[in-house]
Amino acid sequence: MIYLRFEYDGRARYGLLEGKTAVEISGSYFGSFKSTGRRFPLSRVKLLIPCKPSKIIAMGLNYIEHARELKMPIPLQPLFFLKAPSAAAGPGENIVCPGVSRRVDYEGELAVVIKKKAKDVPVGKAGDYILGYTCFNDVTARDLQDTDGQWARSKSFDTFAPIGPWIAGGIGTDNLNIETLVNGRKKQDSNTSGLIFKVDEIVSYVSRMMTLLPGDVIATGTPPGVGPLKPGDKVEVRIQKIGTLGNKVV
């Protein structure tokens, strides 16, 4: 099942994707819902951020080759950090390069969307708390990350967390192709089979530190091939069985 938020006639709505049609639902997919009977061609709606996270958790160095390209040690346990929820951006929204940074990088990632309140979740039960999966771009001011020593500022500028285009439920995540393209040229080309810590392990681990709430997003880490963006670029994150998240850089 594909879940999406969209805008039509100036109003934000929740819906399900059927082919190229957005089927409006009452309520939301984080609780009980039913179809309103209203259907909208996808070409006539504006896709929105598919969830409203109270927090965005991101895994660092979760692909061995990415850790190597950054010349950083392989983590022995999941390494995570927080991005400000205000960094979230929707499909088609602009990524804004801040004036204080001289290098802004893309980082294409698979992200998990939490379905219901989760605390101290066993690994074997993690799937019960996952609504589905989406594309994520962990945009990073790389020069600030290097100078700060901690990552909050470099990861949390407004628009530095594009999410979308929707949430795909009921798919496996152990073998998904993941790509990032800049101006149509492939920059990252990998597979989630290369994740050091798998999705269920990540959800369980994070839930032992903090309570996860419906709509929270956990980005699972980026594969090798990260690189810079500049104003005028178009960056796309493509994940098999999910779709494509596209954003322009300004």
N, C-alpha and C positions, 0 to 999 in steps of 0.2 A: 504494500500500500504506500502511496506517495501523499504526504501531507504538505500543505503549503499555506502561506498567508499572502494575500494579494489585496490590491486597492482597486476599487471600481467606483466611479462617480464620487471620488473623494472620501470614500469610506473603507477602512481596513476590515478585511473579512478572513475567516478561516475556511479552508476547503480541502478537498481531495482532488487529485489529478486523475482524470480518466482520458487517456489518449492526449488530445490537444485541447481538452476542456477542463476548466476549473469548476468543480461542483461545490457550491456553497454549503456549509454546515452551520447549524446553530450550536452555541457553546464552543468548545475548542477540543482539539485532539489530546489535550492533557487531562480531560475528564470525559463525562458523558456527552455525546453529541448525536445529532441526526441531520439528515439532509433537509435543506429548506426547499428543495425542488428547483432552485435557481441555478442556471448553468451559464458560464461565460467562456467564450473562446479565449484561449490563452493569449492570442495575439492582441486582445483588447484590454488586458489587465496589466497592472504594474506589480511585479513580484516584490514582496517585502522580505525582510529578515524573517525566517520561518519560525522563530521563537524569540522570547524575551528573557534572556538569561539574567539571573541575579548575580551570576559570576561566570567568568570564562577562565577555565583551567587549561593550561597547555603543557604538554610533555616536551621536555628538552632532550636532545641527543638520543632519540628512540630508534634510530637506524644507525647501525655500526658505521656505514660509509659516510654518513653526515657528520658523526663525531670526528671521524678521521680528517674530513676536509676542513673542519674547524680547528684541527690539532688539539682536541680535547679528549680526556680519558673516557672510556666506555663506562657508563654508570652501572653500579652494582644493584641498584634498586631504582624504581621510577623516580625521575627528576622532574618536578613540576614547578610551575610558576603561575602567577595570575596576571591576566590582562584586564584592564578596566572594562566593565560592561559598556561604558560610553564609547569604547572603541569600535563597537559593532557597526557594520555597514551591510546593506542589502545588495542583492544582485543588481548590477548595472550602476550602482552608486560610485562616485569618484573616490579614489584613494588620494588624500591630500598630503603632499610631501611638506614636512615642517621646515621652516627656514633655518632652524638650529642644527639640522643634520645635513651632512654632505653625501651620505650614502644610505639609501632606503632599499631594502631587499624584499623579494617575494619569498614565501615558504609555503608551498602547497601541502595540504594535510587532509587526512580523513578526520572528521569530528563526530563525536557521539552526542546525542541529545537525550537528556534524562527525562523519563516519563513521570516519575512520582518520587516523593520524598524518600531519600536513601541514606541510611546511616549504618556503618559496620556491616556492610553487605558481604556475604561469603562469595568467593570467586564463582562457585557453581550456581549461584542465584543471581549473578549480575545481569543476565539477560532479562530478568523480570522487571528491571528498572530502566531499561533502555527503550525509548520510543522508536529510535531509528538513527540514521546516519546522514551526514551532509558534507559538502565541500567547505573547506576553510582555508583562508590565506593568513598566515601568521606574519603579517607585514612587520618589518623590524628596521629600526634605525641602527644599522650595524655599527657605525662609528661610535654612537652613544652607548651601545651595549658593551663595546670594547673598553671605553673609558670609565664607565660607571662601576663596573664590577658586579652589579646586580641589574636585573633586566626590566624592572618595572617601567622606567621612563621610556626606554627604547621600544617597548612593546605596546604601549598604551595610548599613544596619540590617537585623537579622534580619527576614525575611518581605518584604523590599523587592524581590524578584525572582520574582514568580509566573510559572510556566512550565507550559504544557499547552494543552489537556487530553491531547494525544498528539502524535505526530510524523507528518506527512503526507509521504510520499515520492512522487517522480515527478510533481510538479506544477510548472507554470511560475509565476514570481513577478513578472513584469513588469506584470501587470494584475490585481491582486487587490484587491477592496474590503476596507477595514479600518475598523472602527468601535469606539468605546468608549462604553459606556452606564453611567450611574450611576443606580441605582434605576429602571432601565427607560427613562431619558431619554437620548437620543443626545447625546453631548458631542463626540465626534470622528467625522468622516465623510469618509474620503479614499480614496485608491487608491495602490497601490505604484508606479504609473506615475510618481508624483511624487518618487520617490527620486532624489536628486542622484547618489549613487554606488550602482550596482546590486550585486546580491548577489555575482556572480562577482568584480567589482572589489574588493569588501570582503574576501572570503575571501583573495584573492591578496595584497592589501595587508597585512592583519594577519599572514599567514603569513611575510612577510618580516621582521617584528619578533620574532615568537615562534613556537615550535613549537605547533601545535594538536594536541590529542589527542582520541581518541574520546569523544564525549559533551560536548565543549566547546560552549558556546552563544555565538553572536554575534547580538545584537539590532541591527536595522538602522536604528533611529531612529524617532522618533515624528512623526506629522503634526501640523498645527495643531489647537488646541482643548484643550490641556492645562488642567487646573483642579484645584481642591482636593477632598479627600475629608475626611469626618468620621466618627467612630465611629457605627456603625449603618448606614452606606451599604453597598450591594452594587455592586461594580464588575465589568463584563464587557468583555472584549476579544474581538471577533468578527472572524474573517478568512475570506473566501471560500475554499472548498475545504479549509479546515482544521477550523474549529469554533469553539467558545466556551469561553473561560477565565473562570470566575467566582470571585470571592473577596469575603468580607465584611470590613468594616473594624471594628476594635475599638480 
